[in-house]
Amino acid sequence: MPKEQASILRYGWLLAFWWGLICASQFGVLVASGIDTQLSLMDTLVSQIPLGIIVYGLTLLLKFYHPERKGLVQLFRSMVEWTLVSAGVLAFVQHEALVSLVSDSSYSVFVDKTIAVRILVDWLLIFITVLAGWLWYYYQDQEELKERKDTNDRLLRDAELASLRQQLHPHFLFNSLNSISALAGTQPEQARKMVQQLSDFLRGTLKKEDKQMVTLEEELNHLQLYLEIEKVRFGHRLETIVEQDKTAAGAKLPSLILQPIVENAIKFGLYDTVGSITITVRAWLKEHMLHLEVVNPFDPATAVPRTGTGFGLSSVQRRLFLIFSRSDLLSTNQKDNSFITHIQIPQQA
């Protein structure tokens, strides 16, 4: 059943329950006033059945009223006017129906004396119920709009996340293929080894595309495939150290979050220095927060101090913001001859 129909049906049941209470109340008041039981029942039915129909019709009409277009003041004024006219017409119809159906003169006098009260009660019941009905439908509409907006925002966020992940692969893939091409003539065994490693890395990457979060152990295993490829490219110039707190092995983090950071560290570490370098990756858990740290050396004589705004780091920062709605989870700093990138990943308590 469509949501709109379900909303109308739910309101219809609530209105029926509310009107049942009103009918019971009117019947009880009439009986307590000394009116015959049969006349009290007839009076209640003649009064409340058309009243209920009018209220339900006005409520459905107001469901399609858009206050953002016409203004709440006009809505309230229209509601007062419609309910006053409806109450007046309804009271007249009720009076004529009751007088014509009952030949008891004393009852006719009672109907005449209570006409003003009936108009007031009818108007109050119509106005309050119609207002409550409009608020019900307005709330339902706002919830539906919020749900659509949340769905749209989630789709846009997922699309941007997918785009960010895809932008990381071509750069690394082109570099790897160039290295394979260079090795094919001079070191065919190394070229074949790199092709196999690249195949394993890309296969693992494709498997992770649909997995938003992975364990630290899975992420480090995949990172190791990447590092093996880079070591073939750069040979003895690249060394790596991975230090992991055993308690953090099951911690969760976005998939493929470390690879662009390490790639950034290798790029600037090797380009800014001569000789071999060591890239250090550390991971530990503290107070429901997974901490990741990537350290690479830089040579002050050949490098200009950086603030870490390259594509690799900016894409990681953007991914973290899209996933956790926080912009303070990635930071960089320079200490002595080292450039340090630090990431925090919130964990569920």
Secondary structure, DSSP 8 states (H G I E B T S, - for coil): --HHHHHHHHHHHHHHHHHHHHHHHHHHHHHHTT--HHHHHHHHHHHHHHHHHHHHHHHHHHHT--HHHH-HHHHHHHHHHHHHHHHHHHHHHHHHHHHHH---HHHHHHHHHTHHHHHHHHHHHHHHHHHHHHHHHHHHHHHHHHHHHHHHHHHHHHHHHHHHHHHHHHHHHHHHHHHHHHHHHH-HHHHHHHHHHHHHHHHHHHHHTT-SEEEHHHHHHHHHHHHHHHHHHHGGGEEEEEEE-GGGTT-EEETT-SHHHHHHHHHHHHHS-SS-EEEEEEEEE-SSEEEEEEEEE--TTT-----S-SHHHHHHHHHHHHHHS-S-SEEEEEETTEEEEEEEEE---
